[in-house]
Structures are given as C-alpha cells and as structure tokens.
Amino acid sequence: MDLAKRKTLIEALATQSEPQVVEINRFFDGNDDEGSIGCNLSEHPGIDAFRTTFERIAQRGDVQAIYARITELDPGEDSWPFVDTVFVVGTISSDELAAELAELEPDEVGDGDDFGVPAGVESSPKAPVLAAWWD
C-alpha cells in the first residue's frame, strides 16, 4: 500500500460531503488492500482483479465514467478507504455490466437510482447510471 497516496486520497475525500465518491482509477492508485472492496467474498480474487476489470470496463465505448462510493473513509492506518458500491455511467446495459463483473461476484447490479446516486457522480445529460454492490 502506498501510504502517501492513501493519505492524499483521504485528505481529498474529507473535503467532500458524504457520501464521498472518487473516480475508480484514483481509488485503485496505490491500493493493494483486499479489504477495501469485495471484502465479503469468501474467495477474494485480489485487488488487481478488481483494478483490471474496471480498467477494461472503462475502455468500453458505452461507458463514460466509473466512480467508487466511499463507505468508510478511514478504517484504520493500515487500511485503504472502504467501498461497497461502484457507479458506472453510460449506456452499458445492466446485463452486460453484470457479465463484465461476474468474476468479482457483486451481490447486486442494477439501476443506480436504487442505490442512491451521490451528487459527485458526474454524467452527461440523461446518461444512465448503473451500480454494482458488494454486501
């Protein structure tokens, strides 16, 4: 874990009102903490699996942006901020997103409105927002 990047991320997020959100690539930059996302999985595929999956999804033509909603900003000095929900902005269908995320075993994939899309999730006018959630 890159402790300097962790500190910088926490300081930047602390200036936001809750719920805090961060672009997915920034969430993973310096992060090797498997407890930061998907910690409910009985066999965690590793943080690199999460990182590469979201990098691949971000490259799709039907995806504009991906954001992580911070659930716990500072879970301890040896831990990265915790995320349980990721928002995907674009025209990708819920079924396609679920297929893309299958290896990561989210508990739910669906309409972002059902998960309370935070104000910091930016989308072009009328762009749909989907969410993936890990319990």
N, C-alpha and C positions, 0 to 999 in steps of 0.2 A: 504494500500500500504506500502510495506517495503521500506522506503526511503533510507536505507543503500544499499540495493540490487539494487535499481534504480540508485543510484549514481555510484556504481561499474560497472553496465551494461553500463551506458552512457560513463564512462571513458574508458572501454574496447573497445566499439564500435567507440569511437572518434579516436582511433589509426588506424582504418581501412580506406581505401579509399572508396569513395562512388561508388556504393550503398553498404551499410553495411548489413551484414547478421549475424544471430545468430541462434544457434540450438534452436528449438522450445521449448524444456523444459527449457532452460535458459530464454527465452523470458517470459515465464509464471511464473518463480520463483519469488515470491514476488509481482506479478502483480494482482491487482484487479480493474484496470481501464478499464471500458467498452468502453471508447473512444479509446483504444489502438488498437483495431481490430474490424472490423464489425460495425463501428460507423454509417454507412449509413443505417443500418437495422431499420425499423420502430418499431419493437419489438425485441430488443436485447435479446438473450437467456441467457446472463450473461457470464462472463469471465470463470466461472467454466465449462460451456457447451463447450466452445472452448477448454479449457485445457483437459477435459476428452475425447473429440472427438479426438484430436490429439494424446493423450496418447494411445487410442485404436488403431488408425491407425498405430502408430509407432510399435505396437506389432505384426502387420501382418508379415508373412514370406516373402511377396513380397515388403516390404518397408525397405529400408536401412537407410534412414535418412530424417529428415524434418527440413527445415530452414525457418525463417521469414526474409523477406527483410524489413529493416527499411526505412520508407519513410520520417519520421521526427524524428530526434534524440532527440531533447529536446523541446517538445511542450509547456512546462511550468512546474514550480516547483511542481505542484500538478498533473502532468500527466506523464504517462509511455510513452516511445518511441512508435511512431505510425507505424503500419504495414498495408499495403493494399494487399500484396501478400505473399503467403506461397508456398514454393517449396518442392515437395515430390519426393525423389529419390528412384527408384526401378522399378519393373516390374508390379506394380498395373496398371490396365487399367484406362483410363480417365473416363469411365462409372462407374467403381467400386468406384473410388475416389469421383466422383460426388454423388453417392449414400451414401457413408460414410459421406459426408459433408452436406447432404440435410438439416438437422436441422439448420445449420449455414448459409444457403442461400447465398453462394457465387454468385457473378454476372457472373463469368465465371470459368470453369475448363477446362484446355487444356494443350497442349504441352508447356513445359517450355520455349522453344526457342521463342515462340510467345510473351513471357513476358520479354525476356532478362535475361537469367540465369546469375546471378552475379558470379564473379570469386571465391568467397568464398564458393559456393555450391560445396561440395566435393562428388564425386561419383566414384565408381569403374569403370574401363574402360568400356565404352559404356553403362553404366547404364542409362536408360531413366530418364528424369526429367519432372514431371508434375507441373503445377501451379494452384493455386486457388486464385482468385482475388475478392476483395470487393471494389466497387467503392466508 
